[in-house]
Amino acid sequence: MYAPITLFTYARLEHTRRSVEALLRNRFATESDLIVFSDAARTPEKRSDVEEVRAYLNTLKGFRTVTIHHRSRNFGLAESIIQGVTEVLEQYERVIVLEDDLITSPYFLTYMNKALDLYGEEEKVISIHGYVYPVQIVLPETFFLRGADCWGWGTWRRGWNLFNSDGSFLLNELKKYKQTYRFDFNGSYPYTRMLEDQISGRNDSWAIRWYASAFLADKLTLYPSRSLVYHMGNDGSGMNFGESSWLDSTLSETPIDLSQAVVEPSISAWNAFEAFFRQKKGGPFLRLFRGFLSALR
């Protein structure tokens, strides 16, 4: 069986439509179950937008099955994803996770399903990721990095079982083992600060806790050399997420070869990510960082 695709939506009709239409251009869409979690409006002003999205969702075809869960209250992104992924993995052994502002390459589902098959029994591997930063350095065709990521990803029940929602515990463990500098890609990206902000309530990021959970467990995530995911949320439509293009990756026009990766962290890819983060530090970086925190609420 192909992994079920779990899509989280809220109040952006055009983003949701573009995300679904991109998925339908994937080879295995017709053989995949689509499970949608539609969050309820946070404010009265958002009700009509949510209803527009839900009306569109009710028309969906082209997948093996379509199941839609209409939230009766506003969960917010973090609670919705944590609970939704947990629910799906109670029924399935694996899952592919997308949000409504992600556009996928036609090769996304092929890559995700083949990789989930290939590393299904590899305990060292916690997840498969579809997005990669637009670094200037040539990357290995596929590679592993310690931790986990959040823009178009997949995991298994055994991987998600390692997720810890307690940010305070995760931060204490990082400090206890003196791992914060490494956690921050040698100080190039403020992941520790993001976790501190989650603990204090300044953001409600599930993604920083997913990354920290995998990092502390010393687990690896597989990445492609060419991005199979484009993030539309950089267009300013997300909550307090200003317009920015520095995270924009060109979608791969060719499939990813999964035959080359060695199951160990890639030093060259780590260095490329670190260099990319350092290059983007400063005003644009900090503005996007604040928007990124808000978008993960």
N, C-alpha and C positions, 0 to 999 in steps of 0.2 A: 504493500500500500504506500501511496505517496503521503508525505506529512501534511496534516491539515494546516491551512493558512488561517491565522487568527489576525483579524484586522480591527483596530481600535479607532472609532470615529467620534466626532463631537458635532461641530456646527459649521463646517466648511464644505459646502456642497461641491463646488468645483474641484477642490483638492481631492475630495473623496472620489469623485467621478474619474478624475485623471489617474488616480492611484489604481482604481479597479480596472479601467480600460488598459492600463499598462500590464497589469497582471494577466488579463485575458489574451494578451499577445504572446504569453509564454506557452511553450509546447505542452506542458503538463497541467495547464489550468483545468481542462475538461475532465481530468482524472483526479482532481484535488477537491477536498471538502473545504468550503469557505465558512468560517465561523466569525461573525461580526458582533462586537460589543459596542453598542451605541449609547454613549453617556447622555444623561438627562441634562437639561439646561441648568446652569449655575445661577442665572438671574432671569427674571421675567422677559427681559429684552432679548434673550437668546432663544426663547421657546420657538419662535417661528423658524429660525435657522436650523434648529435641531429637527423640527418637524419636516422641513424640506429634505434634509439628509435622510431621514427615516422613510419618507415617501420614495426617494430614489432607491434606497436599499431594498425596498419591497419589490422592485422591478428586476432585481439582479438575476441573470441567467448566465450559462456558459461554464459553470463549475459543476463538479459531480453532484454536490449538494450545497445548499445555502442555508445556514442557520443564523438567525438574527436574535440577539439578546438586547431588548430595550431596557436600559436601566430606568428604574422608577424614581431614582434620586440621583443627584450629581455626585459621582464618585471622585472626580478629578482623575488626572491621567495616572498618577502613581498607584492609587488604590485599584483603579480599573484594570491596569495591566497586571499588577501582582495577583489580584483575585482571578482575573480572566485566564491568565496563563496557568495558574494553579488548577482551575476547573477543567481546562482542556486536557492537561496532563494527567488528570485523574481518569480520563477516558482513553487517551492515546499515549503511546510511548514516546512520541516526539512531536515537535510543533515548529512552525515557521511563524514569526511574529512581525507584523507591520503596523505602522500608524498611518493615518489618513493623509499625511503630507509627504509620503515617500513614493517616488516613481521608480519602478523596477525595469531593468533591462529584460529583453525577451529571453535571456539566458539565465535569469535569476533562479527560477524554480529548478532548472536542470542542475545548476551548481549546488543549490541548497540540498536537494534530495540526494544527489550522488554523494555529497560530503557527509550528510547525516547517515547514509548507509556505510560509507567507508570508515568513519570513525565512531560508529555506534558502540563498539565494544572497547574503545580506547579510553580507559579511565582518566588518562592525563588530559584529555580534551573535554572542555565543558561546553563549548558552543561553536557555531559557525556564523561568520559575519559576512554581509554582502557589500557594505560600503567601505571605501578606503579613501584616506585623505589625498588631495591632489598634490602629492609631493613631487619635487623636481628630480628626484633620484630614481633610477630604474629599480624596481622591486622584483624579488623572486616571483615566479608565476603564482604560487600560493606560499603562504608562510604562517607561522604561529607566533603569537605574542602572549605574554602572561596577562591574565585578566579576562574581561568580557566587555562587550560593546552593545550599542542600542539602536542602530539605524539599519533595520533589515537583518534579522538574526534568527537563528534556530538553535534549539537545544533538545535534550532528552529529559525524561523524567528524572533520571539519576543526576543530571546536571542541575536542574532547577531545585532539586532537593537540597542543594548546597546554598541556595539563596537565603540570606539573613537580612531581615528587614530592620534590625536593631542597629541604627547608625552609631549610637554611642559605643556599643560593644565593638563594632568594626573599627572605629577610630582608636579606641583603647588598644586593640590588638596591633594596629599599625604602629602606634607609638611604643608599645611594649617591645616589639621586635625591631624597632628603629627602621621602619620601612617607608616612612612618609616621603622621603626624598626620592626613592625609587618609584613609589606609587605615583609621584608627580612627574614621571619621566625625567628624572634627574633635575627636578626643579623647574622644568620648562612649561608645565601646565598646572594650574591650581586645583588639582583634584582633591587634595586634602581640605582646602578651603571650601570646596563645594560640599564635601561631606560634613564639615563643621556647620555650614549654613543649613544643611538639611536637618541636623540635630537641633539647631536653634529655631527652626521654623521659617527661616528666610527662603527656603525652597522646599519642595516635597518630592525631590528626585528619587525615583526608583532606580534609575540607571546608575547613579553613583554607588548605590548599595549593591547592585548586581556586579559592577566592576570590582568593588572592594571585597565582596564575598568570594569571587573567583580568584582574585589576586592573593588573598590570604590563604586560600586552599592550594595555592601554587598550581592552578589549572591554566590551560592554554585555550586560546581561541584561534580558529583558522580565518585568514583574510585572503582575498584575491588581489592580484597585482593591479587589476583594472576594476574600477567600481561598477557594481551591478545595481547600485542604488543612487538615486538623486534626491536630495532633501529639498522639498519646495518651501519648507518653513522659513527659509532665509529671505523670503519675499516680503517680510513685514506683517504677514497675516496672523502669525502666532501671537499669543498674549505677551505684550511687551518685547516682542522679538523684532528688532530693527532689521532693515534691509542690509544684506551683506552678501558678498560673493566669494569670500576666501575659502569657504568650505565646499564650493561647487565642484563636483567631479563630473567628468564626461562619462556617460554610460558606455560600457564596453559594447562594441559591435561584433565581437567574436566570443565564442565560449571559452571558459576557463579550463585549462588542463590540470586535472587533479592528481597527476601521477608523480609529481616531483617532490612534494613537501616531506621534510623530515620532522618527526614529532618532537621538536625542541624549539625554544625561542630563537627567532631570527635576529642576530646581532645587527645585520645590515638594515633590516626593516625598522628595528628599534631606533637606530641612529637616524634613519630618515624621518621618522615621526618626531623625534626630539628636535632635529634641525628645523622641521616645519613649524613646530610650536614656537621655537625661539625666534624664528623669522617673523612670526605674526604677533609677537608681543608688542605692547604699547596701546595706543588709543583704540584702533579697530579691534584688537584682541579683547581688551577689557570691556568694550561696549557689547561685543558679541557674547562674551562670557556672561555678562549680566542678563542678556536676553536669553541665552541658553538655559540659565537657571530658571527663569520664569516660564520658559516653554515646557519645562519638564514638570511643572506643577500639575 
